[in-house]
Amino acid sequence: KMLGAVTVMYKKKGFNPEAGDYMWLKYGPDMKIMAQGKADMCIQCHATAKTNDYVVLVPLKKK
């Protein structure tokens, strides 16, 4: 298996108050930035956890 991407959620005061002041960075396996800033796809998903500071909690799967 190969890592496809790493996405970072970073809180930056004043960046995006409508979405908890978070910005997103998505890095590819070569560590090049694939997406950054106010990523609509990320905001839409994380908005479901607005009451938890936009942090989505997902149980880990046991193998």
TAQUIPE-V150741 format. One line per field, one symbol per residue. ss: DSSP state (~ for helix, > for strand, _ for the rest). phi: phi as a letter, one per 20 degrees, with the letter a starting at -180 (. if undefined). psi: psi as a letter, one per 40 degrees, with the letter a starting at -180 (. if undefined). A space follows every 50 residues. Layout:
ss->???
phi->???
psi->???
This chain:
ss->____>>>>>>>_____~~~__>>>>>>>____>>>>>__~~~~~~~~~~~ ~~___________
phi->.cfeacdddcecgnfbgfcmmecccddefemefebbnefgffffffffdg fdlmeedcffeee
psi->ihhdihhhhhhhhedgdefefiiihhhideeihdiibghddddddedefd effehhhhiihi.
